[in-house]
Amino acid sequence: MDLSPSPTSPAPPPLPSHSVSQVREYYGFVVYLASFVIFGGYLVWSLSSDAFLHILGVYYYPTRWWAIALPVYVLGLIPFTILLFTGINFWRTPALSSYDTITDNEADVLMLPLTKQKYRKLASEDCVPEIEDIPIAI
């Protein structure tokens, strides 16, 4: 079996540059360590007494109310974000009675279950699937 490249084979893709990747790894590691330092500072600030903070030389810091309020705000932001994105998707989806959802005989509708021919075409290694309309029933 001859493994040499044929004259018609495409050139191999260029190798990725590691300089950008390594810089991102360093930044990610610094952010990872900084998150532990910030969390440790948060715990020291929220759980220690004023006298202990004065011994450490810290005289100006937020009130302890923020030790509870900040995590509550962050935890409240999570369901708000989920509901916001769900609402935006509902708002941007056309109604079933809209003319945007009407199809015709020329539409290339995805048919389920897949036929053997369609499955072989989709399962090939170099396949880019054709553009198809998704039926409303799915």
Phi, psi and chi 1 to 4 in degrees:
 res  aa     phi    psi   chi1   chi2   chi3   chi4
   1 MET       -  123.4 -176.9  169.8  150.2      -
   2 ASP   -89.3  119.8 -175.2   23.6      -      -
   3 LEU  -101.3    6.6  -64.4  177.7      -      -
   4 SER   -72.1  148.4   62.6      -      -      -
   5 PRO   -68.7  141.7   19.8  -26.5      -      -
   6 SER   -81.8  160.5   68.4      -      -      -
   7 PRO   -65.3  -18.3    3.3   -4.7      -      -
   8 THR   -97.1   -3.9   58.9      -      -      -
   9 SER   -75.2  144.6   65.2      -      -      -
  10 PRO   -69.8  159.8   25.4  -32.1      -      -
  11 ALA   -68.8  147.4      -      -      -      -
  12 PRO   -65.9  151.8   22.1  -29.9      -      -
  13 PRO   -66.4  152.4   22.4  -30.2      -      -
  14 PRO   -67.9  148.6   23.5  -31.4      -      -
  15 LEU   -71.1  144.1  -64.6  174.9      -      -
  16 PRO   -68.9  149.0   23.1  -30.6      -      -
  17 SER   -81.5  128.3  171.3      -      -      -
  18 HIS   -86.6  -11.6  -66.9  -68.1      -      -
  19 SER   -66.2  -43.7   61.3      -      -      -
  20 VAL   -66.9  -41.1  174.0      -      -      -
  21 SER   -63.5  -43.2  173.8      -      -      -
  22 GLN   -68.3  -36.1  -71.3  176.5  -10.9      -
  23 VAL   -63.6  -42.0  169.8      -      -      -
  24 ARG   -63.9  -36.9  -71.6 -177.6 -175.7  156.2
  25 GLU   -63.9  -41.8  -71.0  174.6    9.5      -
  26 TYR   -64.6  -45.0  -65.7  142.7      -      -
  27 TYR   -62.0  -41.6  -74.1  153.2      -      -
  28 GLY   -63.0  -40.2      -      -      -      -
  29 PHE   -66.9  -38.9 -175.6   67.0      -      -
  30 VAL   -65.3  -41.9  167.9      -      -      -
  31 VAL   -65.0  -39.0  169.2      -      -      -
  32 TYR   -60.3  -47.4  175.3   73.5      -      -
  33 LEU   -67.3  -40.6  -69.0  179.3      -      -
  34 ALA   -63.1  -34.3      -      -      -      -
  35 SER   -64.5  -36.9   67.8      -      -      -
  36 PHE   -68.9  -38.2  -80.6  105.3      -      -
  37 VAL   -66.3  -43.7  170.3      -      -      -
  38 ILE   -65.7  -41.8  -69.5  170.4      -      -
  39 PHE   -64.6  -39.5 -177.0   65.2      -      -
  40 GLY   -63.6  -42.0      -      -      -      -
  41 GLY   -63.1  -38.9      -      -      -      -
  42 TYR   -61.7  -44.6  168.1   77.8      -      -
  43 LEU   -64.9  -42.8  -72.0  177.8      -      -
  44 VAL   -62.5  -45.1  168.0      -      -      -
  45 TRP   -65.1  -41.1  162.5   68.9      -      -
  46 SER   -81.0  -27.4   63.5      -      -      -
  47 LEU  -104.7  -12.9  -60.7  175.6      -      -
  48 SER   -95.0  163.8   62.8      -      -      -
  49 SER   -83.7  166.3   64.8      -      -      -
  50 ASP   -62.6  -37.8  -69.8  -21.0      -      -
  51 ALA   -63.1  -40.0      -      -      -      -
  52 PHE   -66.0  -39.9 -178.9   72.6      -      -
  53 LEU   -65.6  -35.3  -69.7  174.7      -      -
  54 HIS   -67.3  -35.7  -70.1  -76.4      -      -
  55 ILE   -62.9  -37.6  -68.3  170.9      -      -
  56 LEU   -74.6   -9.4  -66.3  176.9      -      -
  57 GLY    91.7   14.1      -      -      -      -
  58 VAL  -100.3  116.1  178.6      -      -      -
  59 TYR  -115.0  -23.2  -65.4   99.9      -      -
  60 TYR  -115.0  117.8  179.9   74.7      -      -
  61 TYR  -156.4  159.2   45.6   85.5      -      -
  62 PRO   -67.7  162.1  -10.4   18.8      -      -
  63 THR   -67.1  161.1   61.7      -      -      -
  64 ARG   -69.7  -14.9  -56.4  -82.2 -166.5 -122.4
  65 TRP   -57.9  -35.8 -178.8   81.7      -      -
  66 TRP   -69.8  -19.9  -74.7  103.8      -      -
  67 ALA   -65.6  -28.3      -      -      -      -
  68 ILE   -97.4  -39.9  -60.0  -63.9      -      -
  69 ALA   -67.4  -40.7      -      -      -      -
  70 LEU   -63.0  -49.0 -169.0   62.4      -      -
  71 PRO   -63.8  -33.6  -21.3   30.4      -      -
  72 VAL   -66.0  -41.4  168.8      -      -      -
  73 TYR   -63.8  -42.1  -74.9  152.5      -      -
  74 VAL   -65.4  -43.5  169.5      -      -      -
  75 LEU   -67.7  -30.1  -71.2  175.8      -      -
  76 GLY   -73.9  -24.5      -      -      -      -
  77 LEU   -71.6  -27.9 -170.0   63.7      -      -
  78 ILE   -64.6  -55.6  -65.9  169.5      -      -
  79 PRO   -66.2  -30.8   15.3  -23.4      -      -
  80 PHE   -61.8  -42.1  174.0   75.1      -      -
  81 THR   -65.8  -42.7  -55.6      -      -      -
  82 ILE   -62.5  -45.3  -67.7  170.0      -      -
  83 LEU   -66.8  -35.6  -70.1  173.6      -      -
  84 LEU   -63.7  -47.9  178.2   71.7      -      -
  85 PHE   -66.5  -37.1  -78.1  121.7      -      -
  86 THR   -64.2  -43.1  -56.3      -      -      -
  87 GLY   -63.7  -40.2      -      -      -      -
  88 ILE   -63.7  -40.2  -71.6  171.5      -      -
  89 ASN   -65.5  -40.6  -76.2  -28.3      -      -
  90 PHE   -65.3  -39.5  -82.4  136.0      -      -
  91 TRP   -66.4  -37.3  178.5   52.6      -      -
  92 ARG   -87.7  -11.0  -63.4 -162.7   51.3  164.7
  93 THR   -80.5  128.1  -58.3      -      -      -
  94 PRO   -69.3  150.7   20.7  -27.1      -      -
  95 ALA   -67.4  157.8      -      -      -      -
  96 LEU   -65.5  -22.3  -67.6  177.0      -      -
  97 SER   -88.2    1.8   59.9      -      -      -
  98 SER   -75.3  149.9  171.5      -      -      -
  99 TYR   -68.2  -17.1  -72.7  115.2      -      -
 100 ASP   -69.7  -18.3  -66.0  -30.0      -      -
 101 THR   -98.1    2.3   59.1      -      -      -
 102 ILE   -81.6  137.7  -64.5  176.1      -      -
 103 THR  -121.6  171.2 -173.5      -      -      -
 104 ASP  -135.3 -173.5   58.6    5.4      -      -
 105 ASN   -71.3  -17.6  -67.4  -24.3      -      -
 106 GLU   -88.1   -7.1  -61.5  -60.2  -41.1      -
 107 ALA   -70.5  142.2      -      -      -      -
 108 ASP   -94.5   88.3 -170.7   11.9      -      -
 109 VAL   -88.4  135.4  178.8      -      -      -
 110 LEU   -68.0  122.2  176.2   65.8      -      -
 111 MET  -103.8  128.7  -57.4  -57.0  -77.4      -
 112 LEU  -115.1  141.3  -65.9  175.9      -      -
 113 PRO   -72.8  160.0   26.0  -31.3      -      -
 114 LEU   -72.9  141.0  -65.8  174.1      -      -
 115 THR   -77.1  164.5   61.4      -      -      -
 116 LYS   -61.7  -39.5  -72.8 -176.4 -180.0 -178.5
 117 GLN   -64.6  -44.4  176.2 -172.7    6.7      -
 118 LYS   -67.0  -39.7 -175.9   97.9  171.8  176.9
 119 TYR   -63.9  -42.9 -179.8   75.6      -      -
 120 ARG   -61.7  -38.7  -79.4 -167.2 -156.7  110.7
 121 LYS   -67.7  -40.8 -173.4  174.6 -178.6 -177.8
 122 LEU   -74.2  -26.3  -69.6  173.3      -      -
 123 ALA   -88.4   -5.3      -      -      -      -
 124 SER   -68.4  154.4   65.5      -      -      -
 125 GLU   -66.9  -36.5  -71.5 -176.7   16.2      -
 126 ASP  -102.4   28.6   58.6  -17.6      -      -
 127 CYS   -84.2  131.3  173.8      -      -      -
 128 VAL  -112.6  113.6  175.8      -      -      -
 129 PRO   -61.8  149.1  -10.5   16.7      -      -
 130 GLU   -70.2  156.8  -64.0  177.2    4.7      -
 131 ILE   -72.4  127.4  -63.1  175.5      -      -
 132 GLU  -134.7  152.0  -64.3 -179.5  -11.6      -
 133 ASP   -85.9  137.5  -61.9  -37.4      -      -
 134 ILE   -91.3  123.8  -60.8  175.2      -      -
 135 PRO   -66.1  152.2   17.3  -23.9      -      -
 136 ILE   -66.3  -26.1  -64.5  174.6      -      -
 137 ALA   -67.5  -17.1      -      -      -      -
 138 ILE   -75.2      -  -69.9 -176.5      -      -
